Amino acid sequence: MPARSEDGEQQRFTRVHTGDLDGDGQDEAVIGVQGLGTMLLRWRPDAPLRPLRIGGLAPLLVEDLDRDGRAEIVAATFEASPRLLVLGAGTSPLPPLPPVDREPRPIPSGITDPAIAQAWANAEQLAAIGLPRRTADELSDIAGFSGNVEKDMLLRTGELYAAIGEDALAAERYVSAASRPDLAPRALAGAAAAAAAGRVRGGGGVDAPAAGGGRCE
């Protein structure tokens, strides 16, 4: 499963395991990220996904090996001669997984279609766990169906594409959003910044389109 981290680097998820790591009766997800390590995710109905990353370890198994009600993680190190480690073994339980500082961005008020509101909220949770490219792509796909918040959604995709260095995509979304007067100042400033970043990164490859262009698919 390919994805991108917050800095735009491509990631591939290799293994997904589940198990109750802290003994609270609810499972966590333990995900292998190729070449980077392990990501732990807590899923709670009333809270966003919150990641904890452990570098340099590939998860192999999640199982309650000592039958104490708390699952252990068997992982291999990223070394020429990998070592097997058992995380959570022994008499001391794993502490509850800590939250991260980043929370999903609230979606705009006034969305008339509940399905669009839910899709946007789900996409923002992906951004909160470090997958801005996935969020931007998903919002781009549904922007044309989002009715009264189409331009808000395009502005958000511009911000996300800009954050991962996709300057041309960012500029196009910003300019499409600028056709709504109340968003125009932010959107045009974003388009100009994306164009400037593109010139720095690519030696002059991105120009900000003129405001008033159609929505970019």
TAPEPE-V512797 format. One line per field, one symbol per residue. ss: DSSP state (~ for helix, > for strand, _ for the rest). burial: # if it has 24 or more other ideal C-beta (glycine too) atoms within 12 Angstrom, else .. A space follows every 50 residues. Layout:
# TAPEPE-V512797
ss=???
burial=???
This chain:
# TAPEPE-V512797
ss=_>>>_____>>>>>>>>>>________>>>>>>___>>>>>>>>__>>>> >>>>>_>>>>>>>________>>>>>>______>>>>_____________ _____________~~~~~~~~~~~~~~~___~~~~~~~~~~~~~~_~~~~ ~~~~~~~~~~~~~___~~~~~~~~~~~___~~~~~~~~~~~~~~~~~~~~ ~~_______________
burial=..####.#..#.#.#.#.####....#######..#######.....### ####..########.....#######..........##.....#..#... ...##.##..#....##.######################.##..#..## ##############################..#..##########.##.. .....#.##.#...##.
